[in-house]
Amino acid sequence: MFPAPPQLRVCVLASGSSGNCIHVESATTALLIDAGLSARETLRRMALAGLDPAKVRAICVTHEHSDHTVGLRVLAQKLRVSLYANGETARGIRHGEGLAWNLFTSGSPFAIGDIELLPFPLPHDAYDPVGFVLTCGASRLGIATDLGMPTSVARERLRGCQLVILEANHDEDLVHACSRPWSLKQRILGRQGHLSNEAAAALLADIAGDTLRQVFIAHLSRECNELERALHVVRTHLLSAGLGHIQILPTHPDKPSPFAEC
């Protein structure tokens, strides 16, 4: 039996503490996950990637932190799109008063066009942070970009996806060696902080199964990580687990990623 043709096309427009935004499209629907760049910069990066802003129907928000929401109001006005978040996130967004929200509940799927989204809870220091599994036909995309530890729920949701966007935020040795205050180091390394390269690699090996084919590593710290270091750790771990066929793709804070399909 031949594999089903790809139904979802993905470009990570930005990833990191300076801003996060993911473009996902099917044949008939396009949406953004988060709006952590200014509206002008989001549109510039879409142009660089050859993406049409007029096709975007919605912005779905993972949590209220400014690196995921700073451009939300202006971008929503410019694109005239629907906004989706859970109630705690919508209430927690700074300067979010008066925005018209479509509220979802973690664990309850909803649809935008032909794309179904299943939000699931993540451990992070925000009001009610979520990841998403996006499904279109037989295609499944998993997104988890801010989580302090891999939970059983996150594992269950990400297992079975052909494409995953997962943070590999930091190298623990670099966190300990950096000049940041100890309180911030504790936050990063804590159970509601961010995943290290090693933790991300272990989670990917755990969820890979027979389906995972591509991974974007995301939300890399500029001060406490390096792209080549993160790629090496993840690739080496997967290779040692017999999963060398999985393609590891980069994301960037300052330019769009390559495209991936699932």
C-alpha positions as CSV (number, residue, x, y, z in Angstrom):
1,M,0.0,0.0,0.0
2,F,1.3,3.4,-0.9
3,P,1.4,6.2,1.8
4,A,-1.2,8.8,1.6
5,P,-0.2,12.1,-0.1
6,P,0.8,15.0,2.2
7,Q,-2.2,17.1,3.3
8,L,-0.4,19.7,5.5
9,R,2.4,22.1,4.6
10,V,4.3,23.8,7.4
11,C,6.7,26.7,7.7
12,V,8.0,28.0,11.0
13,L,8.2,31.8,10.4
14,A,10.0,32.4,13.6
15,S,11.1,30.5,16.7
16,G,12.8,31.6,19.8
17,S,12.5,34.0,22.8
18,S,12.4,36.9,20.3
19,G,9.2,35.6,18.7
20,N,7.3,32.6,17.6
21,C,4.9,32.0,14.7
22,I,4.1,28.9,12.6
23,H,2.2,28.9,9.3
24,V,0.2,25.7,8.5
25,E,-1.8,25.2,5.4
26,S,-3.9,22.5,3.7
27,A,-5.3,22.6,0.2
28,T,-8.1,24.9,1.3
29,T,-7.2,26.4,4.7
30,A,-4.3,28.3,6.2
31,L,-3.7,29.4,9.8
32,L,-1.1,30.7,12.1
33,I,0.0,29.2,15.4
34,D,1.0,32.2,17.6
35,A,1.8,35.8,16.7
36,G,5.0,36.6,18.4
37,L,6.4,38.9,15.8
38,S,5.1,42.4,14.9
39,A,2.5,42.4,12.2
40,R,4.9,44.0,9.7
41,E,7.6,41.4,10.4
42,T,5.1,38.5,10.1
43,L,4.0,39.8,6.7
44,R,7.6,40.3,5.6
45,R,8.5,36.7,6.5
46,M,5.4,35.3,4.8
47,A,6.5,37.2,1.7
48,L,10.0,35.7,2.0
49,A,8.5,32.3,2.2
50,G,6.1,32.9,-0.7
51,L,3.0,32.7,1.5
52,D,-0.2,34.6,0.8
53,P,-1.5,36.4,3.9
54,A,-5.0,36.6,2.3
55,K,-5.4,32.9,2.7
56,V,-4.9,32.9,6.5
57,R,-8.2,32.3,8.3
58,A,-7.2,32.1,11.9
59,I,-4.6,32.6,14.6
60,C,-4.4,30.0,17.3
61,V,-2.6,30.9,20.5
62,T,-0.6,28.5,22.7
63,H,-0.2,30.8,25.7
64,E,-0.1,34.4,26.7
65,H,3.7,35.1,26.8
66,S,4.7,38.1,24.7
67,D,7.0,36.1,22.4
68,H,3.9,34.3,21.2
69,T,1.4,37.2,21.2
70,V,3.1,40.6,20.7
71,G,1.7,41.1,17.2
72,L,-1.7,39.5,17.8
73,R,-3.9,42.6,17.8
74,V,-2.5,44.4,14.8
75,L,-2.1,41.2,12.8
76,A,-5.6,40.1,13.4
77,Q,-6.9,43.5,12.3
78,K,-4.7,43.5,9.2
79,L,-5.7,40.0,8.1
80,R,-9.3,40.1,9.5
81,V,-9.0,36.6,10.9
82,S,-10.6,34.7,13.7
83,L,-8.7,34.3,17.0
84,Y,-8.6,31.1,19.0
85,A,-7.4,30.5,22.6
86,N,-8.5,28.9,25.8
87,G,-10.2,31.2,28.4
88,E,-7.2,31.6,30.7
89,T,-4.9,32.5,27.9
90,A,-7.3,35.0,26.4
91,R,-7.7,36.7,29.7
92,G,-4.0,36.7,30.4
93,I,-2.9,38.4,27.1
94,R,-1.5,41.9,27.7
95,H,-3.5,44.5,25.8
96,G,-5.9,41.8,24.7
97,E,-9.0,43.6,25.9
98,G,-11.7,43.8,23.3
99,L,-10.5,41.1,21.1
100,A,-13.2,38.7,19.8
101,W,-12.1,35.2,20.9
102,N,-13.3,31.8,19.8
103,L,-12.6,29.9,23.1
104,F,-11.5,26.3,23.1
105,T,-11.0,23.8,26.0
106,S,-7.8,21.7,26.3
107,G,-8.6,18.2,25.3
108,S,-11.6,19.2,23.1
109,P,-11.0,19.2,19.3
110,F,-12.3,22.0,17.1
111,A,-12.0,22.6,13.3
112,I,-10.9,25.5,11.1
113,G,-11.8,24.6,7.6
114,D,-10.6,21.1,6.8
115,I,-8.0,21.2,9.6
116,E,-8.9,19.7,13.0
117,L,-7.0,21.0,16.0
118,L,-6.7,19.1,19.3
119,P,-5.2,21.3,22.1
120,F,-3.5,19.5,25.0
121,P,-2.0,20.9,28.2
122,L,1.7,21.5,28.6
123,P,3.7,22.2,31.8
124,H,5.0,25.8,31.4
125,D,4.8,28.9,33.6
126,A,1.8,30.4,31.9
127,Y,-1.9,30.5,32.8
128,D,-3.1,27.5,30.7
129,P,-0.5,26.7,28.0
130,V,-1.2,24.2,25.3
131,G,0.3,22.3,22.4
132,F,-1.7,21.3,19.4
133,V,-2.1,18.2,17.2
134,L,-3.4,19.3,13.7
135,T,-5.1,16.7,11.6
136,C,-6.1,16.8,7.9
137,G,-7.1,13.5,6.4
138,A,-4.4,11.0,7.3
139,S,-1.8,13.8,8.1
140,R,-0.9,14.6,11.7
141,L,1.3,17.5,12.9
142,G,2.2,17.9,16.5
143,I,3.4,21.2,18.1
144,A,4.9,21.5,21.6
145,T,7.2,24.5,21.8
146,D,7.1,25.4,25.5
147,L,7.2,22.6,28.1
148,G,9.4,22.1,31.1
149,M,9.1,18.3,31.1
150,P,7.6,15.6,28.9
151,T,4.2,14.5,30.4
152,S,2.2,11.4,29.7
153,V,-0.4,13.5,27.9
154,A,2.2,15.2,25.7
155,R,3.6,11.8,24.8
156,E,0.2,10.4,24.0
157,R,-0.8,13.3,21.8
158,L,2.5,13.5,19.9
159,R,2.7,9.8,19.3
160,G,1.3,9.0,15.9
161,C,2.3,12.3,14.2
162,Q,4.3,12.2,11.0
163,L,5.7,15.7,11.7
164,V,6.5,17.3,15.1
165,I,7.6,20.8,16.1
166,L,9.3,20.4,19.4
167,E,11.5,22.7,21.4
168,A,15.1,21.9,22.1
169,N,15.6,25.1,24.1
170,H,19.0,24.8,25.9
171,D,22.1,22.9,26.8
172,E,22.1,22.4,30.5
173,D,25.9,23.0,30.9
174,L,25.5,26.3,29.0
175,V,22.6,27.3,31.3
176,H,24.7,26.7,34.4
177,A,27.7,28.6,32.8
178,C,25.8,31.6,31.6
179,S,25.6,35.0,33.4
180,R,21.9,34.9,33.9
181,P,20.5,35.2,37.5
182,W,20.1,31.9,39.4
183,S,16.3,32.5,39.6
184,L,16.1,32.6,35.8
185,K,18.3,29.5,35.5
186,Q,15.9,27.7,37.9
187,R,12.9,28.8,35.8
188,I,14.5,27.5,32.6
189,L,15.6,24.2,34.1
190,G,12.4,23.7,36.2
191,R,9.4,21.4,35.5
192,Q,7.5,24.4,34.1
193,G,10.4,25.8,32.1
194,H,11.8,24.5,28.8
195,L,13.1,21.3,27.4
196,S,16.9,20.7,27.1
197,N,18.4,19.2,23.9
198,E,18.8,15.9,25.7
199,A,15.2,15.9,27.0
200,A,13.9,16.7,23.6
201,A,15.9,14.0,21.9
202,A,14.7,11.4,24.5
203,L,11.1,12.5,24.0
204,L,11.3,12.2,20.2
205,A,12.8,8.7,20.5
206,D,9.9,7.7,22.8
207,I,7.1,9.0,20.6
208,A,8.6,8.1,17.2
209,G,7.0,4.7,16.6
210,D,6.6,3.8,13.0
211,T,5.1,7.2,11.9
212,L,7.4,10.0,12.8
213,R,9.3,11.2,9.7
214,Q,10.3,14.8,10.3
215,V,11.0,17.0,13.2
216,F,11.5,20.8,13.5
217,I,13.7,21.6,16.6
218,A,12.4,24.9,17.9
219,H,12.6,27.6,20.5
220,L,16.4,27.5,20.8
221,S,18.0,29.8,23.4
222,R,20.4,32.3,21.8
223,E,22.5,32.4,25.0
224,C,22.3,28.9,26.2
225,N,22.2,26.8,23.0
226,E,23.6,26.6,19.5
227,L,21.8,25.2,16.5
228,E,24.6,22.8,15.5
229,R,24.8,21.6,19.1
230,A,21.1,20.9,19.3
231,L,21.0,19.2,15.9
232,H,23.9,17.0,16.8
233,V,22.4,15.9,20.2
234,V,19.0,15.1,18.6
235,R,20.5,13.3,15.6
236,T,22.9,11.3,17.6
237,H,20.3,10.2,20.1
238,L,17.8,9.1,17.3
239,L,20.6,7.3,15.4
240,S,21.5,5.3,18.5
241,A,17.8,4.4,18.9
242,G,17.7,3.1,15.4
243,L,15.7,6.1,14.2
244,G,18.3,7.6,11.8
245,H,15.7,7.9,9.1
246,I,13.9,10.8,10.9
247,Q,14.8,14.1,9.2
248,I,15.7,16.9,11.7
249,L,15.0,20.4,10.4
250,P,16.2,23.7,11.8
251,T,14.1,26.7,12.9
252,H,15.4,30.3,13.2
253,P,14.6,33.4,15.2
254,D,15.4,35.7,12.3
255,K,14.2,34.0,9.1
256,P,11.6,31.4,8.0
257,S,12.4,27.7,8.2
258,P,12.4,25.3,5.2
259,F,9.0,23.9,4.3
260,A,7.9,20.4,5.5
261,E,4.9,18.4,4.5
262,C,3.0,15.6,6.1
